[in-house]
Amino acid sequence: MKVELPLAEVYAVLEPGPVVLLSTAQAGRANVMPMSWHCMLEFEPPQVGCVVSAANHSFAALEATGECVLNVPSAELLDRLVACGNSHGDQVDKFASFALTAVSSAQVAVPRVEECWANLECRVIDRQLVGSYNFFLLEVLQAWHDPQVTAPRTLHHRGYGRFMIAGEEVQSGSAMR
Ligand SMILES: Cc1cc2nc3c(=O)[nH]c(=O)nc-3n(C[C@H](O)[C@H](O)[C@H](O)COP(=O)(O)O)c2cc1C
């Protein structure tokens, strides 16, 4: 027997994964924030949509520079990810405070997070929905991954401090690319 799910909890059912660490930089200062409201929009060139609240410090940097990196952490970074989400870049240098290593990117003036197993260097290609939904459309310009990480234990947000960790992988007959 099912019971009604409050609409305020719907996001946790459809929550896309994995949680990423969005890095930005403005005026020589880099920042990083966890972000789970993102979705793929195109295969090649890869395009990604994401929602960054205007209340977040990251919003201003992304809006002003049009550049970011989507860094994909795995489970061992959970505590640092949570710390980044509980603080704001105008008050805290999160790279220094939470022992994250900033390395230069190839295509954007925003550092990648070395501890993450994948890094997607992005630029904003469409801002039409920023005013109405804080929705940025990104194109991935260059991507990096650690080839030794074949089954990343990515983090998937379930709301209110809970996360699922990706685990079992199965091979099916799906025709989907
Ligand atoms: C798991 C998780 C997912 C989050 N997803 C988003 C998101 O998709 N968009 C957003 O604007 N904030 C999201 N946040 C909140 C920001 O990470 C948080 O407000 C952070 O402090 C913003 O940092 P900043 O002010 O330095 O930009 C998320 C936080 C957590 C912990």
The ligand as an ORCA input file, in Angstrom:
! r2SCAN-3c Opt
* xyz 0 1
  C      24.411     17.412     -1.667
  C      24.210     18.870     -1.955
  C      23.675     19.264     -3.160
  C      23.468     20.617     -3.448
  N      22.970     20.977     -4.674
  C      22.839     22.295     -4.988
  C      22.397     22.671     -6.290
  O      22.141     21.856     -7.164
  N      22.277     24.007     -6.547
  C      22.564     24.961     -5.598
  O      22.443     26.162     -5.880
  N      22.990     24.623     -4.347
  C      23.145     23.302     -4.039
  N      23.606     22.939     -2.805
  C      23.852     23.981     -1.805
  C      25.203     24.675     -1.955
  O      26.238     23.731     -2.155
  C      25.477     25.483     -0.677
  O      24.491     26.490     -0.549
  C      26.866     26.092     -0.636
  O      27.118     26.586      0.661
  C      27.046     27.229     -1.636
  O      28.380     27.674     -1.543
  P      28.830     29.101     -2.089
  O      27.996     30.144     -1.388
  O      30.290     29.197     -1.726
  O      28.594     29.112     -3.554
  C      23.813     21.600     -2.494
  C      24.387     21.203     -1.269
  C      24.577     19.853     -1.000
  C      25.196     19.433      0.306
*
